[in-house]
Amino acid sequence: MSAAGPSALAAQGLEVAIDTADGPVHPVRSVSVSVARGEIVGVVGESGCGKSTLLRAIAGVLPRGTRVTGGSLTVHGCAITAGRRCDGVAMVFQDPMTSLNPVMRVGDQIAEVPRRRDGLSRSAARNVALELMTEVGIPAPEKRFGLYPHQLSGGLRQRVLIAAALSGDPKLLLCDEPTTALDVTVQAQFVALLRRLCAERELGILYVTHDLPLVAMLCQRINVMYAGQIVERGNTTDVLRTPRHPYTLALLEAAPRLADRNRELASIPGQPPALTAGLAGCAFSDRCRYAGAGCHSAPPLETEAAGHQSGCVRVDDIDWTKPVSVS
């Protein structure tokens, strides 16, 4: 974590609603998350738990019919009206082929913000883009400046997206599973790139993924999200080695492990609940093997030790001694 100063992100009690014919659905429910300058923080959970919606709410790019209904946002010390875009925030999406303009040269896409927002000449903006392409590790940037997205590999397209995101000099970078389509070797290179950019630029990064081994490599802190809420958070090593919420434990048990390839993968029984306004108590209780009578009350996040927080009311009644590994 970096020296004292404005944090990259402080989100408090964010609420998001999606308007549907059957009434509003609430994919993000009273979520608070923070990222310091020079820190990478992870958000993990199953598909549909609200991770991507949380990022879009912070970036101010929610789709039509989806709106922020509560909470506050502060980026680099500046309060941001929820649902509005902020110059200090940039976002990198999962699929670069749908995020990049297929009929525009990649160099011009990186140079677009310096030209349009900063008013640079075409030549000056080109120089900025070439510098950014070099910074993110794109080989022979002069040659690749004039190429189109389909002429680059998946790994290079993601580097173009990173360069384009950095062109606005953001304080906060939001990453929505950007390594999903990359092979293991390219993924490792991408992780190393994010770490370097985070340190050199004092960039705050909020990284959404379902990949627990990736989080273990990349993130200093982790937030475990289920049914639109944070159910556990803390230092990444502490949370993954000594989980204190049954949902986190279930995610770890379901994760594939290279050291035990013959192990049958576990699954989490049941389905996530409908995210309606009437959802009460622990949202995971219907799928939890440890559920008891007390689980029908709404569990707050309680601090266990060293900032490790759990939203399980039965945390002291469960045997957590079984070691867990994501390697």
Secondary structure as UniProt FT lines:
FT   STRAND          9..18
FT   TURN            21..22
FT   STRAND          25..35
FT   TURN            37..38
FT   STRAND          40..44
FT   TURN            47..48
FT   HELIX           51..59
FT   TURN            64..65
FT   STRAND          66..75
FT   TURN            76..77
FT   STRAND          78..80
FT   TURN            82..83
FT   TURN            87..88
FT   STRAND          89..92
FT   HELIX           96..99
FT   TURN            102..103
FT   HELIX           106..116
FT   TURN            117..118
FT   HELIX           122..135
FT   TURN            136..137
FT   HELIX           141..144
FT   TURN            145..146
FT   HELIX           149..151
FT   HELIX           154..166
FT   TURN            167..168
FT   STRAND          172..176
FT   TURN            178..181
FT   HELIX           184..201
FT   STRAND          204..209
FT   HELIX           212..218
FT   STRAND          221..226
FT   TURN            227..228
FT   STRAND          229..235
FT   HELIX           236..241
FT   HELIX           246..254
FT   HELIX           258..260
FT   TURN            261..262
FT   TURN            277..278
FT   TURN            283..284
FT   HELIX           285..287
FT   TURN            289..290
FT   HELIX           293..296
FT   STRAND          302..305
FT   TURN            306..307
FT   STRAND          308..310
FT   TURN            313..317
//
